[in-house]
Amino acid sequence: MIKILEIINRWGYLNIEQIALLLNKHIRAVDTLLRDLMIKKLIRVDQLTRKNIYTLSSLGNRKLGKSSTYIRINYNELTHQDLLIKWLAQQNDIVSYQTEKQLKTESPREKGYPDLLVHYEDKDMIVELERTRKTIKRFEDKLDGLRQYLKQNMHIMWLVSNQNMKKFVDEQIKSYNWKLEQHHIEIFNS
């Protein structure tokens, strides 16, 4: 059960399918564990959407040795987070990973944070999920924020939903014209 608390803490909020994917367990088994955690008042349930969304309660935060903080669920980001988790669950050679939430907590003064920082045995890589077009300025700001990672010779895996987004991201990277060999674009729509 501690593993579920740690996973929810890592992402901020998750639904049952996401927890099952991250734990590689069947949904019914996860459902039983979540009920136990709710009875013990270690997690809270937000039922505003069709799927229950689980966050840590104050008691759950204290159980992990964290200060009690209230997590506000960003309902607009649920799809984004869902796609990242589905991509992550399909990978089999990842040693560990850090979420944007974790990176913000570790160094709150940084300019930009990747969606995921993935650690392999021999390298680290940034994962950025782009579902919608951004203005050229916003995309440039995003690349400026990731510059520190590129300087550390990390590669960026851009996950896009279709060929049009792949073309758009590729054009923006080429116009930015810095460390082009470290950028990789993959179509992912699970």
Backbone as a chain_set.jsonl record, in Angstrom:
{"seq": "MIKILEIINRWGYLNIEQIALLLNKHIRAVDTLLRDLMIKKLIRVDQLTRKNIYTLSSLGNRKLGKSSTYIRINYNELTHQDLLIKWLAQQNDIVSYQTEKQLKTESPREKGYPDLLVHYEDKDMIVELERTRKTIKRFEDKLDGLRQYLKQNMHIMWLVSNQNMKKFVDEQIKSYNWKLEQHHIEIFNS", "coords": {"N": [[0.816, -1.208, 0.0], [2.014, 1.195, 0.615], [3.486, 1.705, -1.66], [1.516, 2.534, -3.474], [0.757, 4.948, -2.291], [3.17, 6.349, -2.586], [3.325, 6.494, -5.386], [1.046, 8.013, -6.013], [1.786, 10.347, -4.705], [4.009, 11.036, -6.247], [2.882, 11.745, -8.732], [0.828, 13.461, -8.033], [-1.999, 13.329, -8.501], [-4.109, 10.631, -9.426], [-6.003, 8.291, -11.456], [-7.767, 5.132, -11.135], [-7.091, 3.408, -13.278], [-4.662, 4.467, -14.169], [-3.046, 4.074, -11.914], [-3.067, 1.272, -11.842], [-1.729, 0.725, -14.275], [0.829, 1.855, -13.74], [1.657, 0.293, -11.609], [1.568, -2.136, -12.75], [-0.514, -3.986, -12.322], [-3.641, -5.756, -11.952], [-6.798, -4.123, -12.373], [-8.851, -4.727, -10.524], [-7.447, -5.706, -8.302], [-6.031, -3.417, -7.583], [-8.173, -1.754, -6.995], [-9.164, -2.909, -4.636], [-7.003, -2.396, -2.904], [-7.047, 0.416, -2.945], [-9.523, 0.92, -1.729], [-8.964, 0.024, 0.87], [-7.04, 1.936, 1.584], [-8.64, 4.22, 1.526], [-10.439, 3.684, 3.617], [-8.647, 3.77, 5.735], [-8.169, 6.405, 5.659], [-6.038, 7.531, 4.227], [-5.969, 8.395, 1.658], [-7.745, 10.639, -0.538], [-10.775, 10.99, -2.428], [-11.763, 12.299, -5.472], [-14.683, 12.853, -7.088], [-15.585, 14.24, -9.277], [-15.248, 13.92, -12.022], [-15.961, 11.373, -14.554], [-14.35, 9.276, -13.825], [-13.003, 8.249, -10.77], [-10.715, 10.244, -8.99], [-7.724, 10.047, -7.315], [-6.093, 11.418, -4.517], [-3.518, 12.222, -2.135], [-4.32, 12.254, 1.313], [-4.108, 14.431, 4.214], [-3.186, 12.806, 6.264], [-2.101, 10.72, 4.748], [0.015, 12.059, 3.483], [1.585, 12.641, 5.742], [2.214, 10.04, 6.503], [4.053, 9.367, 4.56], [6.047, 11.011, 5.326], [5.909, 13.603, 4.503], [5.02, 17.094, 4.339], [1.737, 18.249, 5.027], [-0.053, 18.947, 2.265], [-2.368, 20.478, 0.105], [-3.508, 19.255, -2.896], [-4.414, 20.651, -5.865], [-6.507, 19.606, -8.352], [-5.854, 19.62, -11.743], [-7.998, 19.61, -14.107], [-7.866, 19.926, -16.838], [-5.419, 18.915, -17.491], [-5.574, 16.194, -17.212], [-5.83, 14.379, -19.416], [-3.372, 14.734, -20.665], [-1.581, 13.818, -18.674], [-2.5, 11.201, -18.542], [-1.788, 10.157, -21.069], [1.022, 10.321, -20.891], [1.501, 8.473, -18.836], [0.563, 6.137, -20.045], [2.432, 5.887, -22.113], [4.755, 5.575, -20.582], [4.194, 3.16, -19.275], [4.462, 1.376, -21.354], [7.135, 1.169, -21.784], [10.126, -0.704, -21.249], [12.738, -0.672, -20.381], [13.407, 1.247, -18.57], [14.96, 2.598, -15.742], [14.301, 4.37, -13.654], [12.172, 7.243, -13.067], [11.308, 10.745, -13.151], [8.737, 12.984, -12.412], [7.176, 15.99, -13.704], [6.107, 17.377, -11.555], [7.687, 16.443, -9.415], [10.205, 17.407, -10.202], [9.763, 20.165, -10.104], [9.407, 20.486, -7.366], [11.917, 19.766, -6.385], [13.673, 21.695, -7.482], [12.609, 24.626, -7.384], [13.129, 27.102, -8.604], [13.875, 26.965, -11.227], [13.69, 27.547, -14.806], [12.228, 26.071, -16.723], [10.476, 22.952, -16.962], [10.637, 19.532, -17.794], [8.11, 17.217, -19.028], [8.546, 14.571, -18.259], [11.424, 13.119, -16.763], [13.453, 10.708, -17.672], [15.239, 7.912, -16.569], [17.616, 5.798, -17.778], [19.736, 2.872, -17.805], [22.179, 3.661, -18.94], [21.896, 6.299, -19.698], [20.184, 9.506, -19.458], [16.992, 10.861, -20.272], [14.765, 13.283, -21.605], [11.254, 13.566, -21.709], [8.791, 14.922, -23.637], [5.483, 15.739, -24.134], [3.521, 16.733, -26.723], [0.491, 17.864, -27.518], [-1.019, 19.848, -28.653], [-0.828, 22.647, -30.888], [1.43, 25.296, -30.337], [2.087, 28.798, -29.972], [4.766, 30.26, -31.82], [6.461, 31.708, -30.17], [5.793, 30.713, -27.579], [6.621, 28.078, -27.906], [9.321, 28.444, -28.344], [10.014, 29.532, -25.85], [9.571, 27.256, -24.321], [11.601, 25.569, -25.309], [13.796, 27.117, -24.51], [13.553, 26.794, -21.758], [14.21, 24.123, -21.523], [16.814, 24.07, -22.161], [18.948, 23.827, -20.323], [18.992, 21.087, -19.824], [19.674, 20.063, -22.305], [22.244, 21.073, -22.482], [23.477, 19.401, -20.709], [23.826, 17.255, -22.215], [21.608, 15.635, -22.571], [19.034, 13.854, -24.259], [16.002, 14.692, -26.002], [12.85, 13.323, -26.139], [10.246, 13.822, -28.131], [6.897, 13.426, -27.923], [4.229, 13.106, -30.033], [0.893, 13.492, -31.397], [0.104, 13.058, -34.046], [0.917, 13.116, -37.61], [0.88, 15.773, -38.536], [1.392, 17.276, -36.205], [3.911, 16.3, -35.676], [5.352, 17.334, -37.829], [5.065, 20.089, -37.304], [6.386, 20.345, -34.763], [8.942, 19.503, -35.499], [9.639, 21.542, -37.33], [9.741, 23.733, -35.572], [11.826, 23.017, -33.877], [13.949, 22.934, -35.697], [14.011, 25.628, -36.485], [14.78, 26.779, -34.105], [17.316, 25.76, -33.899], [19.482, 24.515, -32.364], [21.509, 22.131, -30.978], [20.403, 20.021, -32.531], [20.665, 17.275, -33.044], [20.005, 16.049, -30.686], [17.313, 15.909, -30.41], [14.39, 14.01, -30.751], [11.577, 12.791, -32.431], [8.498, 11.245, -31.968], [5.576, 9.583, -32.99], [2.871, 9.12, -30.963], [-0.032, 7.748, -29.962], [-2.017, 6.504, -27.949]], "CA": [[0.0, 0.0, 0.0], [2.917, 2.353, 0.626], [3.86, 1.945, -3.055], [0.436, 3.329, -4.074], [0.889, 6.307, -1.742], [4.336, 6.972, -3.225], [2.999, 6.786, -6.785], [0.121, 9.147, -6.02], [2.59, 11.51, -4.329], [4.881, 11.363, -7.372], [2.118, 12.374, -9.809], [-0.111, 14.443, -7.5], [-3.33, 12.714, -8.527], [-4.213, 9.552, -10.404], [-7.218, 7.477, -11.408], [-7.464, 3.719, -10.877], [-6.426, 2.811, -14.437], [-3.281, 4.934, -14.17], [-2.347, 3.375, -10.833], [-2.893, -0.112, -12.289], [-0.659, 0.714, -15.285], [2.12, 2.143, -13.117], [2.018, -0.841, -10.753], [1.468, -3.348, -13.558], [-1.44, -4.878, -11.61], [-5.02, -5.769, -12.442], [-7.603, -3.039, -11.786], [-9.587, -5.205, -9.341], [-6.511, -5.761, -7.174], [-5.763, -2.033, -7.201], [-9.403, -1.253, -6.39], [-9.193, -3.399, -3.245], [-6.0, -1.643, -2.149], [-7.521, 1.798, -2.806], [-10.592, 0.926, -0.706], [-8.295, -0.051, 2.179], [-6.42, 3.237, 1.844], [-9.717, 5.178, 1.833], [-10.926, 3.354, 4.966], [-7.623, 4.254, 6.662], [-8.127, 7.857, 5.455], [-4.733, 7.917, 3.701], [-6.198, 9.042, 0.369], [-9.043, 11.265, -0.785], [-11.322, 10.673, -3.744], [-12.5, 13.353, -6.155], [-15.622, 12.171, -7.97], [-16.158, 15.233, -10.181], [-15.243, 13.377, -13.385], [-16.508, 10.01, -14.643], [-13.423, 8.385, -13.133], [-12.533, 8.755, -9.486], [-9.326, 10.704, -8.99], [-7.214, 9.846, -5.966], [-4.997, 12.26, -4.041], [-3.157, 11.908, -0.752], [-4.91, 13.064, 2.38], [-3.085, 14.941, 5.137], [-2.642, 11.642, 6.948], [-1.271, 10.025, 3.763], [1.253, 12.835, 3.352], [2.388, 12.435, 6.955], [2.682, 8.659, 6.456], [5.238, 9.386, 3.701], [7.018, 11.947, 5.876], [5.769, 14.878, 3.781], [4.116, 18.038, 4.982], [0.382, 18.168, 4.487], [-0.344, 19.943, 1.246], [-3.56, 20.193, -0.671], [-3.249, 19.223, -4.339], [-5.548, 21.056, -6.688], [-6.52, 18.802, -9.573], [-5.991, 20.373, -12.989], [-8.802, 18.712, -14.935], [-7.426, 20.067, -18.227], [-4.184, 18.154, -17.665], [-5.792, 14.762, -16.996], [-5.529, 13.652, -20.647], [-1.922, 14.839, -20.839], [-0.979, 12.907, -17.703], [-2.905, 9.853, -18.922], [-0.951, 9.737, -22.196], [2.385, 10.112, -20.389], [1.52, 7.218, -18.076], [0.436, 5.035, -21.011], [3.734, 5.75, -22.768], [5.682, 5.059, -19.576], [3.86, 1.753, -19.017], [4.89, 0.575, -22.502], [8.598, 1.096, -21.805], [10.574, -1.802, -20.397], [14.142, -0.557, -20.011], [13.576, 2.431, -17.727], [15.366, 2.298, -14.374], [13.448, 5.215, -12.824], [11.736, 8.46, -13.743], [10.849, 11.849, -12.314], [7.659, 13.735, -13.035], [7.3, 17.445, -13.663], [5.803, 17.773, -10.174], [8.876, 16.174, -8.601], [11.279, 18.32, -10.612], [9.429, 21.495, -9.576], [9.622, 20.448, -5.924], [13.356, 19.705, -6.126], [14.326, 22.968, -7.824], [11.488, 25.507, -7.749], [13.537, 28.345, -9.264], [14.245, 26.718, -12.618], [12.863, 28.226, -15.801], [11.322, 25.137, -17.388], [10.526, 21.578, -16.495], [10.096, 18.572, -18.757], [6.991, 16.402, -18.548], [9.178, 13.444, -17.569], [12.857, 12.914, -16.881], [13.535, 9.254, -17.629], [16.592, 7.432, -16.31], [17.966, 4.472, -18.267], [21.0, 2.451, -17.188], [23.34, 4.341, -19.495], [21.627, 7.696, -20.065], [18.947, 10.154, -19.022], [16.299, 11.453, -21.413], [13.584, 14.075, -21.322], [10.083, 13.233, -22.519], [7.844, 16.036, -23.768], [4.269, 15.38, -24.868], [2.91, 17.888, -27.378], [-0.8, 17.492, -28.093], [-1.604, 20.984, -29.366], [0.114, 23.638, -31.415], [1.694, 26.476, -29.525], [2.654, 29.881, -30.766], [6.211, 30.125, -31.993], [7.078, 32.278, -28.966], [5.619, 29.757, -26.475], [7.462, 26.913, -28.163], [10.696, 28.893, -28.111], [10.168, 29.61, -24.392], [9.675, 25.882, -23.852], [12.953, 25.117, -25.643], [14.707, 27.845, -23.618], [13.46, 26.157, -20.45], [14.849, 22.8, -21.584], [18.202, 24.287, -22.586], [19.876, 23.303, -19.31], [19.078, 19.637, -19.995], [20.427, 19.84, -23.535], [23.648, 21.35, -22.156], [23.982, 18.218, -20.007], [23.867, 16.235, -23.259], [20.425, 14.777, -22.544], [18.213, 13.872, -25.461], [14.583, 14.962, -25.768], [11.899, 12.547, -26.919], [9.004, 14.561, -28.311], [5.773, 12.558, -28.259], [3.181, 13.876, -30.699], [-0.283, 12.667, -31.671], [-0.111, 12.755, -35.464], [1.941, 13.572, -38.545], [0.884, 17.249, -38.577], [2.104, 17.768, -35.014], [5.32, 15.927, -35.858], [5.912, 18.319, -38.748], [5.112, 21.363, -36.59], [7.456, 20.292, -33.763], [10.203, 19.433, -36.243], [9.915, 22.892, -37.849], [10.107, 24.614, -34.455], [13.166, 22.613, -33.422], [14.912, 23.367, -36.715], [14.157, 27.085, -36.452], [15.533, 27.062, -32.877], [18.65, 25.475, -34.432], [20.487, 24.296, -31.339], [21.596, 20.727, -30.553], [19.374, 19.314, -33.304], [20.854, 15.825, -32.971], [19.505, 15.563, -29.405], [15.854, 15.916, -30.461], [13.784, 12.879, -31.444], [10.121, 12.954, -32.446], [7.804, 9.966, -32.142], [4.114, 9.67, -32.953], [2.314, 8.242, -29.936], [-1.456, 8.011, -29.681], [-2.557, 5.273, -27.376]], "C": [[0.856, 1.268, 0.0], [3.295, 2.709, -0.805], [2.791, 2.787, -3.75], [0.517, 4.772, -3.578], [2.05, 7.04, -2.404], [4.051, 7.353, -4.674], [2.044, 7.975, -6.875], [0.879, 10.424, -5.664], [3.45, 11.97, -5.494], [4.134, 12.144, -8.457], [1.168, 13.468, -9.313], [-1.522, 13.89, -7.414], [-3.388, 11.708, -9.662], [-5.594, 8.909, -10.338], [-6.799, 6.008, -11.295], [-6.728, 3.05, -12.042], [-4.948, 3.202, -14.486], [-2.461, 4.226, -13.09], [-2.071, 1.93, -11.24], [-1.78, -0.22, -13.329], [0.71, 0.896, -14.65], [2.603, 1.002, -12.215], [2.08, -2.157, -11.523], [0.631, -4.411, -12.832], [-2.819, -4.777, -12.242], [-5.836, -4.714, -11.687], [-8.339, -3.501, -10.532], [-8.689, -5.289, -8.112], [-6.212, -4.355, -6.658], [-6.983, -1.434, -6.51], [-9.499, -1.666, -4.927], [-8.21, -2.618, -2.379], [-6.441, -0.202, -1.926], [-8.632, 1.905, -1.768], [-9.991, 0.878, 0.696], [-7.671, 1.292, 2.548], [-7.465, 4.299, 2.173], [-10.261, 4.941, 3.241], [-9.953, 3.88, 6.019], [-7.418, 5.759, 6.568], [-6.74, 8.356, 5.011], [-4.843, 8.585, 2.339], [-7.592, 9.656, 0.349], [-9.481, 10.919, -2.197], [-12.093, 11.874, -4.259], [-13.376, 12.665, -7.188], [-16.262, 13.122, -8.972], [-16.21, 14.739, -11.627], [-15.86, 11.979, -13.371], [-15.633, 9.017, -13.897], [-13.018, 9.029, -11.814], [-11.064, 9.137, -9.602], [-8.852, 10.699, -7.537], [-6.048, 10.783, -5.681], [-4.673, 11.834, -2.61], [-3.908, 12.813, 0.21], [-3.77, 13.615, 3.237], [-2.401, 13.792, 5.859], [-1.722, 10.84, 6.015], [0.053, 10.731, 3.541], [2.161, 12.61, 4.551], [2.962, 11.019, 6.998], [3.956, 8.549, 5.604], [6.309, 10.35, 4.205], [7.001, 13.297, 5.19], [4.878, 15.805, 4.588], [2.752, 17.946, 4.297], [0.149, 19.303, 3.51], [-1.588, 19.511, 0.491], [-3.201, 20.279, -2.153], [-4.521, 19.623, -5.059], [-5.464, 20.3, -8.007], [-6.743, 19.72, -10.764], [-6.698, 19.451, -13.975], [-8.407, 18.789, -16.412], [-6.184, 19.228, -18.515], [-4.376, 16.645, -17.516], [-5.443, 13.936, -18.232], [-4.025, 13.621, -20.893], [-1.21, 13.822, -19.931], [-1.286, 11.465, -18.076], [-2.035, 9.327, -20.062], [0.498, 9.485, -21.768], [2.494, 8.778, -19.647], [1.393, 6.025, -19.017], [1.751, 4.817, -21.75], [4.73, 5.095, -21.81], [5.446, 3.572, -19.324], [4.309, 0.84, -20.163], [6.409, 0.413, -22.579], [9.048, -0.031, -20.884], [12.033, -1.691, -19.96], [14.447, 0.675, -19.152], [13.916, 1.994, -16.301], [14.49, 3.071, -13.388], [13.044, 6.445, -13.632], [11.341, 9.501, -12.71], [9.792, 12.612, -13.089], [7.944, 15.227, -12.949], [7.071, 17.953, -12.248], [7.027, 17.567, -9.271], [10.002, 17.149, -8.919], [11.028, 19.731, -10.094], [9.695, 21.565, -8.081], [11.108, 20.494, -5.589], [14.069, 21.02, -6.407], [13.274, 23.958, -8.321], [11.872, 26.768, -8.52], [13.92, 28.164, -10.734], [13.264, 27.385, -13.572], [11.838, 27.296, -16.455], [11.527, 23.725, -16.886], [9.982, 20.656, -17.574], [8.909, 17.819, -18.159], [7.507, 15.212, -17.75], [10.686, 13.523, -17.767], [13.059, 11.426, -16.628], [14.991, 8.839, -17.485], [16.715, 5.994, -16.825], [19.274, 4.081, -17.594], [22.177, 3.286, -17.658], [23.114, 5.802, -19.864], [20.355, 8.2, -19.402], [18.314, 10.806, -20.238], [15.056, 12.198, -20.924], [12.459, 13.602, -22.236], [9.144, 14.427, -22.465], [6.677, 15.577, -24.628], [3.641, 16.658, -25.412], [1.621, 17.441, -28.065], [-1.403, 18.609, -28.936], [-0.502, 21.921, -29.846], [0.233, 24.804, -30.44], [2.162, 27.583, -30.454], [4.161, 29.667, -30.838], [6.94, 30.629, -30.747], [6.967, 31.303, -27.786], [6.504, 28.538, -26.662], [8.936, 27.257, -27.93], [10.979, 29.01, -26.612], [10.336, 28.212, -23.787], [11.083, 25.336, -24.115], [14.001, 25.829, -24.789], [14.726, 27.201, -22.228], [14.145, 24.805, -20.393], [16.333, 22.878, -21.918], [19.215, 23.692, -21.611], [20.054, 21.788, -19.442], [19.869, 19.281, -21.253], [21.919, 20.087, -23.308], [24.297, 20.175, -21.438], [24.024, 17.003, -20.929], [22.713, 15.226, -23.174], [19.674, 14.917, -23.862], [16.768, 14.136, -25.069], [13.765, 14.096, -26.712], [10.597, 13.344, -26.943], [7.93, 13.57, -28.724], [4.667, 13.433, -28.831], [2.065, 12.932, -31.129], [-0.458, 12.28, -33.135], [1.009, 13.359, -36.313], [2.027, 15.102, -38.62], [1.627, 17.841, -37.382], [3.594, 17.442, -35.113], [6.01, 16.949, -36.754], [6.082, 19.673, -38.056], [6.275, 21.393, -35.588], [8.818, 20.277, -34.444], [10.6, 20.809, -36.789], [10.38, 23.829, -36.743], [11.508, 24.295, -33.946], [14.222, 23.091, -34.41], [15.087, 24.881, -36.718], [14.904, 27.53, -35.191], [17.026, 26.806, -33.116], [19.726, 25.366, -33.356], [20.411, 22.851, -30.869], [20.526, 19.868, -31.233], [19.468, 17.799, -33.17], [20.31, 15.223, -31.677], [17.976, 15.516, -29.353], [15.356, 14.728, -31.277], [12.264, 13.031, -31.345], [9.489, 11.605, -32.762], [6.302, 10.208, -32.082], [3.626, 8.644, -31.926], [0.864, 8.642, -29.692], [-2.106, 6.721, -29.227], [-3.94, 5.513, -26.815]], "O": [[0.457, 2.291, -0.556], [3.413, 3.889, -1.135], [3.127, 3.67, -4.539], [0.364, 5.709, -4.361], [1.931, 8.217, -2.744], [4.481, 8.408, -5.138], [2.22, 8.848, -7.724], [0.636, 11.472, -6.261], [3.605, 13.172, -5.708], [4.676, 13.086, -9.034], [0.748, 14.317, -10.1], [-2.165, 13.975, -6.368], [-2.793, 11.909, -10.721], [-6.271, 8.967, -9.312], [-5.612, 5.69, -11.354], [-5.843, 2.222, -11.824], [-4.09, 2.379, -14.804], [-1.32, 3.828, -13.328], [-0.975, 1.418, -11.013], [-0.975, -1.149, -13.279], [1.65, 0.173, -14.981], [3.805, 0.776, -12.077], [2.578, -3.163, -11.017], [1.021, -5.575, -12.743], [-3.119, -3.832, -12.972], [-5.589, -4.45, -10.511], [-8.442, -2.741, -9.569], [-9.123, -4.976, -7.003], [-6.147, -4.129, -5.45], [-6.841, -0.686, -5.543], [-9.873, -0.861, -4.075], [-8.536, -2.223, -1.259], [-6.238, 0.348, -0.843], [-8.68, 2.873, -1.009], [-10.438, 1.587, 1.598], [-7.764, 1.73, 3.695], [-7.218, 5.178, 2.999], [-10.514, 5.895, 3.977], [-10.371, 4.375, 7.066], [-6.605, 6.329, 7.295], [-6.323, 9.457, 5.37], [-3.914, 9.268, 1.908], [-8.484, 9.261, 1.099], [-8.659, 10.595, -3.053], [-12.967, 12.405, -3.574], [-12.87, 11.97, -8.069], [-17.355, 12.853, -9.469], [-17.119, 15.103, -12.373], [-16.234, 11.465, -12.317], [-16.134, 8.014, -13.388], [-12.725, 10.223, -11.763], [-10.275, 8.435, -10.234], [-9.494, 11.269, -6.654], [-5.134, 10.925, -6.494], [-5.473, 11.162, -1.959], [-4.102, 13.998, -0.059], [-2.603, 13.298, 3.006], [-1.184, 13.801, 6.044], [-0.684, 10.34, 6.447], [1.095, 10.085, 3.423], [3.366, 12.411, 4.396], [4.078, 10.82, 7.48], [4.831, 7.733, 5.895], [7.361, 10.49, 3.581], [7.966, 14.055, 5.28], [4.082, 15.36, 5.416], [2.658, 17.602, 3.119], [0.154, 20.475, 3.886], [-1.82, 18.322, 0.272], [-2.646, 21.282, -2.601], [-5.572, 19.007, -4.883], [-4.445, 20.359, -8.695], [-7.696, 20.499, -10.794], [-6.063, 18.606, -14.606], [-8.593, 17.824, -17.154], [-5.93, 18.871, -19.665], [-3.417, 15.891, -17.682], [-4.815, 12.885, -18.103], [-3.476, 12.592, -21.286], [-0.347, 13.069, -20.382], [-0.426, 10.595, -17.942], [-1.594, 8.178, -20.026], [1.126, 8.535, -22.237], [3.47, 8.046, -19.814], [2.049, 5.005, -18.808], [2.142, 3.675, -21.988], [5.455, 4.175, -22.187], [6.401, 2.81, -19.177], [4.514, -0.355, -19.949], [6.907, -0.398, -23.36], [8.422, -0.284, -19.855], [12.512, -2.556, -19.227], [15.599, 1.088, -19.028], [13.248, 1.134, -15.728], [13.997, 2.508, -12.411], [13.524, 6.652, -14.747], [11.075, 9.183, -11.551], [9.942, 12.855, -14.287], [8.833, 15.667, -12.219], [7.766, 18.861, -11.793], [7.354, 18.432, -8.459], [10.671, 17.656, -8.018], [11.964, 20.421, -9.69], [10.157, 22.591, -7.581], [11.52, 21.164, -4.642], [14.965, 21.417, -5.662], [13.071, 24.11, -9.526], [10.987, 27.443, -9.045], [14.255, 29.139, -11.406], [12.149, 27.741, -13.189], [10.705, 27.703, -16.71], [12.614, 23.355, -16.443], [8.971, 20.967, -18.204], [8.728, 17.789, -16.941], [6.969, 14.885, -16.692], [11.16, 13.946, -18.821], [12.862, 10.942, -15.514], [15.866, 9.347, -18.187], [16.011, 5.094, -16.366], [19.861, 4.892, -16.878], [23.076, 3.59, -16.874], [24.047, 6.477, -20.298], [19.562, 7.429, -18.862], [19.021, 11.255, -21.14], [14.398, 11.794, -19.965], [12.692, 13.276, -23.4], [8.754, 14.882, -21.391], [6.878, 15.077, -25.735], [3.276, 17.553, -24.65], [1.657, 16.729, -29.068], [-2.206, 18.349, -29.832], [0.592, 21.974, -29.286], [-0.74, 25.225, -29.813], [2.58, 27.329, -31.583], [4.743, 28.972, -30.006], [7.929, 30.033, -30.323], [7.945, 31.091, -27.07], [7.072, 28.021, -25.7], [9.694, 26.454, -27.386], [12.057, 28.632, -26.153], [11.131, 28.009, -22.869], [11.683, 24.713, -23.239], [14.988, 25.214, -24.385], [15.78, 27.079, -21.604], [14.611, 24.385, -19.333], [17.023, 21.859, -21.953], [20.223, 23.121, -22.028], [21.142, 21.267, -19.199], [20.637, 18.318, -21.263], [22.76, 19.391, -23.878], [25.506, 19.967, -21.535], [24.231, 15.874, -20.483], [22.835, 14.098, -23.651], [19.687, 15.974, -24.492], [16.355, 13.842, -23.947], [13.959, 14.126, -27.928], [9.937, 13.517, -25.918], [8.045, 12.938, -29.774], [4.222, 14.385, -28.19], [2.265, 11.721, -31.214], [-1.103, 11.275, -33.433], [1.915, 14.018, -35.804], [3.117, 15.659, -38.753], [2.397, 18.791, -37.528], [4.436, 18.228, -34.678], [7.127, 17.378, -36.465], [7.115, 20.325, -38.203], [7.054, 22.346, -35.565], [9.741, 20.964, -34.007], [11.767, 21.194, -36.715], [11.298, 24.625, -36.941], [12.281, 25.198, -33.625], [15.271, 23.596, -34.007], [16.195, 25.371, -36.932], [15.588, 28.553, -35.21], [17.883, 27.529, -32.609], [20.754, 26.04, -33.424], [19.362, 22.4, -30.411], [19.835, 19.087, -30.579], [18.446, 17.113, -33.181], [20.169, 14.004, -31.582], [17.411, 15.115, -28.336], [15.852, 14.475, -32.375], [11.738, 13.363, -30.283], [9.893, 10.915, -33.698], [5.817, 10.949, -31.226], [3.936, 7.456, -32.02], [0.585, 9.761, -29.261], [-2.663, 5.961, -30.019], [-4.562, 4.59, -26.289]]}, "num_chains": 1, "name": "protein.A"}
